[in-house]
Structures are given as structure tokens and as C-alpha cells.
């Protein structure tokens, strides 16, 4: 299976983390809905069904992408 672009994964992971913190500190109904939306998207992109699993897979894919990046040549 081909993974999502690292930039998309990074954006989704950061958004999830931000929204989770907001919800944990008494976030609004709108914030909870935004978290549900980004959770759904991250799960689809990673081929998972739960947020914790999706975050784990996304972080693994990001780490793999970093290892496979070509070093800059001078």
C-alpha cells in the first residue's frame, strides 16, 4: 500500500494533537466535530479504524519517509 504524502500526514497528526488538547480542556461542540472529521480523514489515509492506531501508523510512515529522504548534495 502506498502511503500518503508526508506533508499531509504531518498536518493531520498536528491537527489531531491540537484538537485533542482543546477537547480535553473543555472544547466546544465545534471543536469536537473538527476532531471527529480529522480523525476520520487520518484513519482513511492510514487504513485504520481508531485514532490511536492511526496516529501510530502515521508517525511510523513519517519516520520511514525521513529515513528514505535523499540527502542534499553539495
N, C-alpha and C positions, 0 to 999 in steps of 0.2 A: 504494500500500500504506500502510495506517495503521500508525504506529509505536507502540511500547509507551509506557506512561506514563513520564515522565522519572524519577520516583522509583524505579521498578523497574529501569530502565536503570542509574541511578546505583548502586543497591545491587549489581547484578550485576557491574558494572565494578569497583567497590571490592572485592568478594569475590574476583573473579578475580585482581586485582593482589595482594591479601594472600596468597592461596593459592599463587600463582606464586612469591612471595618465600619462603614456607615450604618449598615443594618444592625450590627452588634451594639452600636452606641445609640440605638433608638431611631433608626432611619425611617423615613416616611414610606407610605404605601407606594409612591412612585419609585423610590429607591429600591424597594423590594422587587418591584416589577422589572426594573432595569437589571437587577441581579439575576432574576429568572431568565430574562432574554439573553444576557451574555453567557449564562450557564448553558442554556440550550445550544447557543452557537458554538461554544467551546467543546461541548460534548459531541456535536455533529462533526466538527473539524477533526477531533481526535478519535472518533469512532468509539466513544464510551457512553455510559449512561448516568454516571454520578459525578458531581463536581470534583470531589477529592481525587477520583481516578483521572478525570480529565486534566486537572492541574498537574498531576504526577506525569502523565503521558506528555503533556505539552512541555513541561520542564525537561523531560528526557529528550524530546525532539529538539529543543533549543540547544541543549548540551551537545547533542550529536552534530547539529549544524555548526556549532562553534568549532568542534574538533575537525570538521571537514572543510572549513574555510581555507582558501588559498592564502598563504602569507603574501604580504605586499613585497614586490620585488623592487630593488633599487637600481 
